[in-house]
């Protein structure tokens, strides 16, 4: 899912709690600010004032925060992957996988690279391997770099992301050719 409003921020879970949403999107500076906004009835959830910090916000929900001088609206939309392309990633010299909106099934014989596809997606979304592998381990043997290209979209637009793993250097990530800096 992706947040829309004053700030944009990716979320990789089924839902996010309301107080965390306010913090994560940068509207509240910290948890105490988020709590105060919610308890002061500045926040509405799908058109109703909400005083529950732990309210689960899911795709399709709308959160509105009313300040003295402005109103901020956050719409939470679904996001899905359309295409994954790998170059020199793990056992793949090159590979391209297309996905449909909804549930996709990856199947095949043992040791053919199914988990490597999932690892590449996880790596792109979180910046780390679920296997706790170093960047060097994810670059195909006898190669010095690996590239993950990810095409994804939501209700509003299409995105093209790229992650480069370079031996001995930090990861380079861009979305729509704009470099992404680590917070």
C-alpha positions as CSV (number, residue, x, y, z in Angstrom):
1,X,0.0,0.0,0.0
2,X,1.1,3.6,-0.4
3,X,0.1,6.7,1.5
4,X,-1.1,9.9,-0.3
5,X,-1.4,13.3,1.1
6,X,1.2,15.8,2.3
7,X,3.8,13.1,2.5
8,X,4.3,9.8,0.7
9,X,5.7,6.7,2.4
10,X,5.6,3.0,1.5
11,X,4.0,0.5,3.9
12,X,4.7,-3.2,3.5
13,X,2.0,-4.6,5.9
14,X,-1.7,-5.4,5.6
15,X,-2.5,-2.4,7.8
16,X,-0.9,0.3,9.9
17,X,-2.1,1.6,13.3
18,X,-3.4,5.2,13.2
19,X,-0.7,6.6,15.6
20,X,2.0,4.9,13.6
21,X,0.6,6.3,10.3
22,X,0.8,9.8,11.6
23,X,4.4,9.3,12.7
24,X,5.5,7.3,9.6
25,X,4.0,9.9,7.2
26,X,5.8,12.7,9.0
27,X,2.7,14.5,10.1
28,X,3.5,13.8,13.8
29,X,7.1,14.3,14.9
30,X,6.9,11.5,17.5
31,X,4.5,9.1,19.2
32,X,3.5,11.7,21.9
33,X,2.5,14.2,19.1
34,X,0.4,11.5,17.3
35,X,-1.3,10.6,20.6
36,X,-2.1,14.2,21.3
37,X,-3.6,14.8,17.8
38,X,-5.8,11.7,18.1
39,X,-7.0,12.5,21.7
40,X,-7.6,16.2,20.8
41,X,-10.0,14.9,18.1
42,X,-8.0,16.4,15.3
43,X,-8.1,13.2,13.4
44,X,-11.0,11.6,11.5
45,X,-11.0,8.1,10.0
46,X,-13.3,7.5,7.0
47,X,-15.3,10.6,7.9
48,X,-15.7,10.0,11.7
49,X,-13.6,11.5,14.5
50,X,-11.4,8.8,15.8
51,X,-9.8,8.8,19.3
52,X,-8.4,5.2,19.0
53,X,-4.6,5.3,18.6
54,X,-4.5,1.7,17.6
55,X,-7.2,1.9,14.9
56,X,-6.1,-0.3,12.0
57,X,-5.9,1.7,8.7
58,X,-6.1,-0.4,5.6
59,X,-6.1,0.3,1.8
60,X,-9.2,2.2,0.8
61,X,-9.3,4.1,4.1
62,X,-9.1,7.9,4.4
63,X,-7.6,9.8,7.3
64,X,-8.0,13.6,7.7
65,X,-6.1,15.7,10.2
66,X,-7.4,19.2,10.9
67,X,-4.9,21.8,12.1
68,X,-5.7,25.5,12.8
69,X,-4.3,26.6,9.4
70,X,-4.6,23.6,7.2
71,X,-6.2,20.2,6.6
72,X,-4.2,17.2,5.6
73,X,-5.8,14.2,4.0
74,X,-4.1,10.8,3.6
75,X,-5.6,8.2,1.3
76,X,-4.3,4.6,1.6
77,X,-4.2,2.8,-1.7
78,X,-3.2,-0.7,-2.8
79,X,0.1,-1.1,-4.7
80,X,1.2,-4.1,-6.7
81,X,4.3,-5.3,-8.6
82,X,3.9,-5.6,-12.3
83,X,7.4,-6.8,-13.4
84,X,10.7,-7.9,-11.7
85,X,13.9,-8.0,-13.8
86,X,17.1,-9.4,-12.3
87,X,20.7,-9.1,-13.6
88,X,23.5,-11.1,-11.9
89,X,21.3,-11.7,-8.8
90,X,22.1,-14.9,-6.9
91,X,21.8,-17.8,-9.5
92,X,20.3,-15.6,-12.2
93,X,22.4,-14.1,-15.0
94,X,19.2,-12.5,-16.3
95,X,15.5,-13.1,-15.4
96,X,12.2,-11.4,-15.9
97,X,9.0,-12.2,-14.0
98,X,5.6,-10.6,-14.7
99,X,3.0,-10.4,-12.0
100,X,-0.8,-9.8,-12.0
101,X,-2.7,-7.7,-9.5
102,X,-3.8,-10.1,-6.8
103,X,-2.3,-13.4,-5.7
104,X,0.5,-14.8,-7.8
105,X,2.0,-18.3,-7.3
106,X,5.7,-19.0,-7.9
107,X,6.3,-22.7,-8.4
108,X,9.1,-25.0,-9.7
109,X,11.6,-27.7,-8.9
110,X,13.8,-27.4,-5.8
111,X,16.9,-25.2,-6.1
112,X,15.7,-23.3,-9.2
113,X,15.6,-19.8,-7.7
114,X,12.0,-19.3,-6.4
115,X,13.3,-18.0,-3.1
116,X,15.8,-15.8,-4.9
117,X,12.8,-14.0,-6.6
118,X,11.2,-13.4,-3.3
119,X,14.5,-12.3,-1.8
120,X,14.9,-9.7,-4.5
121,X,11.5,-8.3,-3.9
122,X,12.0,-8.2,-0.1
123,X,15.4,-6.6,-0.6
124,X,14.0,-3.9,-2.9
125,X,11.2,-3.1,-0.4
126,X,13.2,-3.2,2.8
127,X,16.8,-2.6,1.8
128,X,18.0,-5.9,3.4
129,X,17.8,-9.6,2.7
130,X,15.5,-11.8,4.6
131,X,18.4,-14.3,4.7
132,X,20.6,-11.8,6.5
133,X,23.0,-12.1,3.5
134,X,25.6,-9.4,2.7
135,X,25.3,-7.6,-0.6
136,X,28.3,-9.5,-1.9
137,X,26.5,-12.8,-1.4
138,X,23.6,-11.6,-3.5
139,X,25.8,-10.7,-6.5
140,X,26.2,-13.6,-8.9
141,X,29.5,-15.4,-8.6
142,X,32.4,-13.9,-10.5
143,X,30.4,-10.7,-11.1
144,X,30.9,-7.2,-9.4
145,X,27.4,-5.9,-9.6
146,X,23.8,-6.9,-9.6
147,X,20.7,-4.9,-10.7
148,X,17.1,-5.3,-9.6
149,X,14.5,-3.5,-11.7
150,X,11.0,-3.4,-10.3
151,X,7.9,-2.0,-12.1
152,X,5.0,-1.4,-9.7
153,X,1.8,0.7,-9.6
154,X,-1.1,1.9,-7.6
155,X,-4.4,3.6,-8.3
156,X,-2.7,6.8,-9.3
157,X,0.5,6.1,-11.3
158,X,3.1,3.7,-12.4
159,X,6.6,3.5,-10.9
160,X,9.9,2.1,-12.0
161,X,12.4,1.3,-9.3
162,X,16.0,0.2,-9.6
163,X,18.5,-1.2,-7.0
164,X,22.1,-1.6,-7.8
165,X,24.4,-3.8,-5.7
166,X,28.0,-3.0,-6.3
167,X,30.7,-5.1,-4.7
168,X,32.4,-3.1,-1.9
169,X,30.0,-0.1,-2.2
170,X,26.6,0.9,-0.8
171,X,23.4,0.0,-2.5
172,X,22.1,2.6,-5.0
173,X,18.3,2.9,-5.2
174,X,16.1,5.1,-7.5
175,X,12.4,5.4,-8.1
176,X,11.5,6.9,-11.5
177,X,15.2,7.7,-11.9
178,X,15.2,9.9,-8.7
179,X,17.8,8.6,-6.2
180,X,16.4,7.5,-2.9
181,X,18.4,8.5,0.2
182,X,18.5,6.4,3.3
183,X,16.8,8.1,6.3
